[in-house]
């Protein structure tokens, strides 16, 4: 009796963690200020400075010694 062959499943690559401030979107809300008192009138989308718009969490900083 022949053995039953199973179809190969695609290998899943390493998963990267999502960025915390933008939750993986790459954009964060930036307040829009107007007037002399700089009152906030709304928000617009801005690039996330934590991941620079990629949506992936940056690698841990290895240049600094642990505190």
Legacy VTK file of the C-alpha trace (Angstrom):
# vtk DataFile Version 3.0
C-alpha trace
ASCII
DATASET POLYDATA
POINTS 67 float
0.000 0.000 0.000
1.376 3.420 -0.973
1.851 6.118 1.605
-0.430 9.115 1.403
1.419 12.312 0.469
0.500 15.503 2.247
0.735 18.869 0.435
3.583 21.066 1.603
2.580 24.076 3.657
4.373 27.353 2.976
6.960 28.180 5.599
5.964 31.215 7.593
8.674 33.832 7.925
9.653 35.549 11.147
6.924 37.810 12.427
7.845 41.353 13.353
6.262 43.180 16.244
4.021 46.175 15.579
5.125 49.628 16.614
3.558 50.778 19.893
2.745 54.463 19.249
1.131 53.926 15.822
-0.118 50.340 16.347
1.436 49.227 13.052
-0.101 51.860 10.762
2.938 54.135 10.448
0.843 57.256 11.094
-0.032 59.110 14.296
-2.457 62.005 14.903
-0.758 65.412 15.142
-2.721 68.311 16.708
-3.340 71.379 14.521
-2.920 74.634 16.454
-4.106 78.097 15.361
-4.272 81.617 16.755
-2.257 83.585 19.258
-3.148 81.246 22.106
-2.281 78.211 19.958
-5.608 76.517 20.554
-6.112 73.032 19.153
-8.742 72.920 16.374
-8.231 69.397 15.036
-5.744 66.737 14.098
-4.005 65.568 10.950
-1.996 62.467 10.141
1.732 62.570 10.663
4.543 60.065 10.247
5.352 57.959 13.308
8.792 58.873 14.645
9.096 55.581 16.520
9.194 53.422 13.380
9.630 56.123 10.690
6.414 55.065 8.951
7.169 51.359 8.522
4.771 50.131 11.223
7.312 47.655 12.588
8.832 47.951 16.036
12.439 49.114 15.955
15.121 46.694 17.134
16.359 47.142 20.692
19.169 49.649 21.155
22.393 47.687 21.530
24.759 50.652 21.527
24.002 51.662 25.118
25.088 49.568 28.072
22.208 48.365 30.270
21.414 50.712 33.128
LINES 1 68
67 0 1 2 3 4 5 6 7 8 9 10 11 12 13 14 15 16 17 18 19 20 21 22 23 24 25 26 27 28 29 30 31 32 33 34 35 36 37 38 39 40 41 42 43 44 45 46 47 48 49 50 51 52 53 54 55 56 57 58 59 60 61 62 63 64 65 66
